[in-house]
Amino acid sequence: MKTLLKSVKIIDKKSDFNGQIKDMLIEEGKISKIADKIEEKVDKLIEGENLHVSTGWIDMRVSPKDPGYESKEDLISLCKAAAAGGFTRIVTLPNTKPTVQTKESIAYYKGFSKTQLVDILPAVAVTKYCEGKDFTEMLDLHNAGAVAFTDGEHPLWNADILLKTLQYLYPINGFLMNRPEETTLTLFGQMHEGIESTLLGMKGIPSTAEEIIVMRDLKLLEYAFSQVSEKRAHSALHFSTISTKRAVELIRDAKAKGLPVSCDIAAHQLAFTDTDLKEFDTNLKVNPPFRSKADIEALQAGLADGTIDVIVSDHNPQDEESKNLEFDMADFGIIGLETAFAVANTHSNIPIETLVEKLTTNASHLLRLPEEKIQEGGVANLTIFNPDLKWTFTEKDIRSKSKNTPFVGHVLKGKVVGVINKNQVA
Amino acid sequence: MQSLSTKHLLGIKDLTTNDIQLILETAREFKEVINRPIKKVPSLRDVTIANVFFENSTRTRLSFELAEKRLSADVVNFSASGSSVKKGETLLDTVNNILAMKVDMIVMRHASPGAPHYLSRKIKANIVNAGDGTHEHPTQALLDSFSMQEKLGDLAGKKIAIIGDILHSRVALSNIFCLQKLGAEITICGPNTLLPKYISEIGVKISHSVKETLQWCDVANVLRIQLERQQIKYFPSLREYSLYFGINKQMLDELDKEIVLMHPGPINRGVELSSDAADSHHSIILDQVENGVAVRMAVLYLLSQQG
């Protein structure tokens, strides 16, 4: 199969062509030619105004729902949603039924995605059933292809388990992701704790609950690595979906100290604050919750100065039965694959080159994937987008089986035009 | 004729000061009506009202039912202890089923904050919030303000204390909104774990001393300890609570001034209020109950005019 991209601006700091507008010919899954002008009869021509291309984006936090909750999402709809959002690779959380904690589960995802444009990279549970008690067989799962270890939606509440996981994964340069949340402080919590939660009569989720675990885990990381003299090239501990100003500051300081730590935020975290919950809209019920304006500004600063490595969608499909309910009975989470890029591009205040790093190169490095760049002869794993196009997101743009998004009707800046991977175009 | 700015009574927060004054004025007229030998008026003839209670309630439901009957409305009652969801039916389905039988207004109590707000976006009928979890209980706040006005006149500048479990109380929040709109000063008082951490941001004073608070206030509105709504431990024991935060008649008598004592009921006698305090001349607790019917008549009548 031959595909030709006409007049695309290449956004890839590692590439010799970075910042240049070129034609690009793709044949049988490889970039065969990059030149000012290519005239060739092809199977698919991609052209348009203001097209940009980068290496294919990676979403490091997706709740697949399949197996176990296929009415909310299955792997087919999941991959369609990912491709529509510009993601050629997605890291799935282990909180399915059954929990992803065996080689068979890894094989299920790998087997399915073999023929798909989108690669599914499963993260596996640290503890059995993500209960935070007994370890899974992490070395064996690593060898079977797990890209990361995490209890996913469940924070690792036990300090000793977190420490031992860091120690156990050290020899294999393993990657641990933890959602920082002190669950005894967030029990029954529905939204960010503050005057808004007070006025709405809802139990709050205090910022402190996140910060206390960031502090704890950083201290444990420092302890685990205190006898290690060489500097690690990779992050050993990754905080998922941080949301508070203080968490950004703590991670910034830890990075300055040289600790092997990294973090991400969900794109939607930049778009709303707790004041938006006045109407009790369950499509704004997320965990971590939407916080204050000051928190958003801190997240933007953290993105700009590199404290925050990655932006994720935190795609969490919930069907109508889980969302068309009283607020405190509704499940947490919103879908995000289709909107993550546009939402981040609209609300992050960072240059497009930096944003692309947060969506691709940084995640690739954290996940220890082989280095890639846009070059002749290189693998054609690409995302094509227009970063300046303003468009209104509608229900028709949803590819996920679930419709739980607050962005319907929102005008967003930046649109994905297509993705190319494994000799397929979407 | 004046009318409300809203077709639902979801909370005091959404009401204008004019709305509140209109309701209170209308309630004064209805109070006169219910003290006549013939207490019934035909205002809501051919209007059907469903009292939909997903949480236990005796006095609020009875008060609404009497208000409805004295306005000549047709009344149906639906009670489900606990959540209908547990039985497999959603709130929306339950209410839509009731509305399919040609019901015009819904009076609802529900354990979830925002449940009536959620419903108001999905159905056409007028909704009166009869208490949504730990959020609002607007008719209680209105009848409390009504009762305070009867005793003290204009509430502007009056000092109102709300004492007890503020954190789990929908009465406290609605009272705060209502009293602030009427110009009163408010202090909340209770164990620190039962006071909302951020409440001072809206100009409410905080106290941990019942004695000092009683010295300060013109009205003490004492709230019940919401044991049923406390999912986590907030204080060591009822004994300690009543010793340090309970009010008895001696404390009231020792004040060198008159004080109005209120309680939304039901009282945990011997916990937040001793019996001798609850039954003392300071107390207007039974007036509150009487006024509740008049205030609810006013609310239902005014909403029915909104279509």
Interface residues (C-beta under 8 A of the other chain):
Chain A: L187 F188 Q190 E193 G194 I195 S197 T198 L199 L200 G201 M202 K203 E279 F280 T282 E321 N324 L325 E326 F327 D328 M329
Chain B: K13 S83 V85 T90 L91 L92 H110 S112 P113 G114 A115 H117 Y118 R121 D132 G133 T134 H135 E136 R170 L173 P196 K197 Y198 I199 E201 I202 Q231 I232
